[in-house]
Amino acid sequence: MGEKANCSEYWLEILIEAELVDKNKFESLLQETREIGKILVASTRKVKEKIKQ
């Protein structure tokens, strides 16, 4: 699941660096994408831990 967020983050960074989008408008979206990725990774780890128990 975190892979999809990482992929989205990657493409947002490319759009920003290539100046194809307004950096100010997309910076907050990029930050949200990073936060969602962290949440997904943490959730996945927690579920895996519970399955092992």
RAVENTA-V344435 format. One record per run of one state. SS is the DSSP state (h for helix, s for strand, l for the rest). FROM is the first residue (numbers start at 1). LEN is the number of residues. If there is no record, write none. Layout:
ss->{SS	SS}
from->{FROM	FROM}
len->{LEN	LEN}
This chain:
ss->{l	h	l	h	l}
from->{1	2	18	23	53}
len->{1	16	5	30	1}
